[in-house]
Amino acid sequence: MHLALSGVFPPLPTTFDSSGDVDTKAICANVDRLMTTGLAGVLALGSNGEAGLLTEAEGDAVVEAVRRSVPDHRVLLVGVGRESTRGTIDAAKRAAALGATAVLVRPPSYFKTQMTADALIAHFRAVADNSPVPVLLYNLPGPTGIVLTVPIVTALADHSNVAGMKETSPELERLSQCVTLRNGVFPVFSGWAPVVYPAVVAGAAGGILAVANVLPNECVALVEHARAGRHHEALGIQRRITHLAQLVSSVHGVPGLKHAMDLFGFKGGPVRAPLQSLTDRARDEVARALSSFGRHHAAV
């Protein structure tokens, strides 16, 4: 049976302490605060979690810590994409043992030119065959340079252990085609906050949005308004959050998101090299975008 997923999920940053070690206490404090809102759950070890910069042991520690703060009735998604099929399966099994509800799997990209449709389909099928928990496909064309095309997703959508997909691009045509799969009950989540309103109108199940770490209530309200057909309200929130959403994702990335979280009283903290801290100009830009929301807004 397919897992039914919907709603808004923040892709959690991984908080590091002043010595550069993973700060699980700070991560739990962030999750505890986020869980007072209407979020459907959280994503650990996604792109915003600097997953590719963590050791396997660090990643496992993050999942274990997050699971302690996520109530049983909410969803814990865990990113487990690795470059090898074997490594991805192993990561999925470890995440499941640590309490993941489902796992998010990006395509391997190191051997990009050899990642044909057949290779990608075989990879994802093997992961879905062997993962103890449901698998979400992760289309991440910007960083990976690989597109999970509609034919690829179609070939995978009927697998009994494929729970849906995250579409991290502004490509609404592809998203609109994918939501029709499995007789219209294939959950597709927008990972691109500036288009989450039209994505939900087109049938997306919700969003996995970096800005939801800072503005969870707005993101939840936007999706709920859009689902209910309250388009004026949904569009108003979309327009209000779009600039900040761009700054903490496509413009300044993880450093921008962590700075925004620090400004709102969450625990963002430093980034891990080779990522670099924001320049003073960028920090001011994020602070100005946040000013219209009020410093303590996210705690409401």
C-alpha positions in Angstrom: 0.0 0.0 0.0 1.3 3.5 -0.9 1.9 6.0 2.0 -0.4 9.0 1.8 1.7 12.2 2.2 0.6 15.8 2.1 1.3 19.2 3.7 4.3 21.3 4.3 7.8 20.1 5.4 10.8 22.2 6.2 14.1 20.7 5.1 16.0 21.2 8.4 19.5 22.7 8.4 22.1 20.8 10.4 23.2 23.0 13.2 26.9 23.0 14.1 28.5 24.3 17.3 31.4 26.7 17.5 33.9 23.9 17.1 32.2 22.7 13.9 30.6 19.5 15.4 26.9 18.6 14.9 24.9 20.2 17.7 22.0 17.7 18.2 20.6 19.7 21.2 20.2 22.8 19.0 18.6 20.7 16.2 16.1 19.3 18.6 15.3 22.8 19.9 14.5 23.9 16.4 12.3 20.9 15.7 10.5 21.2 19.1 9.6 24.8 18.1 8.6 23.9 14.5 6.3 21.1 15.9 4.2 23.7 17.6 2.9 24.7 14.2 0.8 23.0 11.6 3.7 21.5 9.7 3.1 17.9 8.5 6.6 16.9 9.6 10.2 17.6 8.7 12.9 16.5 6.3 16.3 15.7 7.8 19.5 15.4 5.8 18.2 17.2 2.7 20.2 19.6 0.6 19.6 22.3 3.2 20.9 19.9 5.9 24.3 20.0 4.3 23.9 16.2 4.0 26.8 15.9 1.5 29.2 17.5 4.0 28.4 15.1 6.9 30.0 11.8 7.8 27.7 8.8 7.9 27.9 8.7 11.7 27.0 12.4 11.9 24.0 11.9 9.6 22.8 9.0 11.7 23.1 11.2 14.8 21.0 13.9 13.2 18.3 11.5 12.3 18.2 10.0 15.8 18.0 13.4 17.4 15.3 14.7 15.1 13.2 11.5 15.6 13.1 12.3 19.4 11.5 15.6 18.7 9.1 14.6 16.0 5.8 13.2 17.4 4.7 9.8 16.2 1.8 11.2 14.4 4.0 13.5 12.2 6.2 12.5 9.4 10.0 12.3 9.5 11.5 12.3 6.0 15.2 11.5 5.7 17.4 12.2 2.7 19.5 9.1 1.9 20.8 9.7 -1.7 24.3 8.4 -2.3 26.3 8.0 -5.4 26.0 4.2 -5.4 22.9 2.1 -5.4 24.4 0.0 -2.6 25.2 3.0 -0.5 21.7 4.5 -1.0 20.1 1.2 0.1 22.4 1.0 3.2 21.5 4.6 4.1 17.8 3.9 3.7 18.0 0.9 6.0 19.8 2.9 8.6 17.3 5.7 8.4 14.4 3.3 8.7 16.0 1.7 11.8 16.4 5.2 13.3 12.7 5.9 12.8 12.3 7.5 9.4 8.7 7.4 8.1 10.0 7.6 4.5 13.2 8.4 2.6 14.0 11.0 0.0 16.4 9.8 -2.8 18.2 12.1 -5.2 19.6 10.7 -8.4 23.3 9.8 -8.5 25.2 12.4 -10.5 29.0 11.8 -10.3 28.8 9.7 -13.5 26.3 12.1 -14.9 26.7 11.3 -18.6 26.1 7.6 -17.9 22.9 8.2 -15.9 20.6 7.2 -18.7 16.9 6.7 -18.2 17.5 2.9 -17.9 20.3 3.4 -15.3 18.1 5.8 -13.2 15.1 3.5 -13.3 17.2 0.5 -12.3 18.7 2.5 -9.4 15.4 3.8 -8.0 13.7 0.4 -8.4 16.5 -1.3 -6.5 16.3 1.2 -3.7 12.5 0.9 -3.5 12.8 -2.9 -3.6 15.2 -2.9 -0.6 14.1 0.1 1.5 12.2 -0.9 4.6 10.2 2.4 4.4 8.6 4.2 1.4 10.7 6.1 -1.0 10.2 9.6 -2.4 11.9 10.4 -5.7 13.9 13.6 -5.5 14.2 15.6 -8.7 17.0 18.1 -8.2 18.2 19.2 -11.6 20.0 22.3 -10.5 22.7 20.7 -8.3 22.7 17.3 -9.9 22.4 18.2 -13.6 20.0 15.3 -14.0 16.3 15.5 -14.7 13.8 12.8 -13.6 11.7 13.1 -16.8 8.0 12.3 -16.9 8.7 8.9 -18.6 11.2 8.0 -15.8 8.8 9.0 -13.1 6.0 7.2 -14.9 8.1 4.0 -14.9 8.6 4.3 -11.2 5.3 5.6 -9.9 3.5 2.3 -9.8 6.1 0.7 -7.6 4.5 -0.3 -4.3 7.2 1.3 -2.3 7.4 4.6 -4.2 5.4 7.1 -2.1 5.7 10.2 -4.3 8.2 12.8 -5.5 9.8 16.1 -4.6 10.1 18.5 -7.6 12.8 21.1 -6.8 12.5 23.3 -9.8 10.1 25.9 -11.1 9.0 23.5 -13.8 5.3 23.4 -13.4 4.6 21.6 -16.7 6.5 18.5 -15.4 4.9 18.7 -12.0 1.4 19.0 -13.6 2.1 15.8 -15.6 3.4 13.9 -12.6 0.5 14.6 -10.3 -1.8 12.7 -12.8 0.2 9.5 -12.4 -1.3 6.6 -10.4 -4.8 7.7 -11.3 -4.2 11.2 -9.9 -3.0 10.1 -6.5 0.7 10.4 -6.9 1.9 12.9 -4.3 4.2 15.5 -5.8 5.8 18.1 -3.4 7.0 21.4 -4.7 10.5 22.2 -3.5 10.5 25.7 -5.1 8.8 28.1 -2.8 8.2 31.0 -5.3 5.9 28.7 -7.3 4.2 26.7 -4.5 0.9 28.4 -4.9 0.5 27.5 -8.6 2.0 24.1 -7.9 -0.8 23.3 -5.3 -3.4 24.7 -7.7 -2.0 22.3 -10.3 -2.4 19.4 -7.9 0.8 19.3 -5.7 0.4 17.6 -2.4 2.2 20.4 -0.6 5.7 21.7 -0.3 9.2 20.9 1.1 10.3 24.4 1.5 13.5 26.0 3.0 11.5 29.1 4.0 9.2 26.9 6.1 12.0 26.8 8.6 11.5 30.5 9.2 7.9 31.1 8.3 6.1 27.8 9.0 2.7 29.3 9.7 2.7 31.3 6.4 3.7 28.3 4.4 1.0 26.1 5.9 -1.6 28.7 5.5 -0.6 29.3 1.8 -1.0 25.6 1.0 -4.3 25.3 2.9 -5.8 28.4 1.2 -4.7 27.1 -2.2 -6.2 23.7 -1.6 -9.5 25.2 -0.4 -9.8 27.5 -3.4 -9.2 30.7 -1.4 -7.0 32.0 -4.2 -6.9 35.7 -3.1 -5.5 34.7 0.4 -3.1 32.1 -1.0 -1.7 34.5 -3.7 -1.3 37.2 -1.1 0.9 35.0 1.1 2.8 33.7 -2.0 3.7 37.3 -2.9 4.6 38.2 0.6 7.1 35.3 1.2 8.6 35.0 -2.3 11.5 37.4 -1.9 12.6 35.9 1.4 12.2 32.4 0.0 14.5 33.3 -2.8 17.1 34.7 -0.5 17.2 31.6 1.7 17.4 29.2 -1.2 18.4 30.1 -4.8 20.2 33.4 -3.9 22.1 32.8 -0.7 21.4 29.1 -0.1 22.2 27.4 3.2 24.2 30.3 4.7 21.2 32.6 4.0 18.7 30.2 5.6 20.9 29.8 8.7 21.2 33.5 9.1 17.5 34.0 8.8 16.9 31.4 11.4 19.4 33.1 13.7 17.5 36.4 13.3 14.2 34.7 14.1 15.5 33.1 17.3 16.0 29.6 15.9 19.5 28.0 16.0 21.0 28.3 12.5 24.6 28.6 13.4 27.7 28.4 11.1 28.0 26.5 7.9 30.5 23.8 7.2 33.4 24.4 4.7 33.6 24.6 1.8 30.4 26.7 2.3 31.2 30.2 3.3 29.4 32.6 5.7 27.4 35.4 4.2 29.0 38.7 3.5 27.9 41.7 5.5 25.9 43.0 2.5 24.1 39.6 2.1 23.3 39.5 5.8 21.8 43.0 5.6 19.7 41.9 2.6 18.3 38.9 4.5 17.6 41.1 7.6 15.7 43.6 5.5 13.5 40.9 3.9 12.7 39.5 7.4 11.9 42.9 8.9 8.3 42.9 7.6 7.5 39.7 9.4 8.7 40.7 12.9 11.7 39.2 14.6 9.7 36.8 16.8 7.0 36.0 14.2 8.0 32.3 13.8 7.4 31.6 17.5 3.7 32.4 17.3 
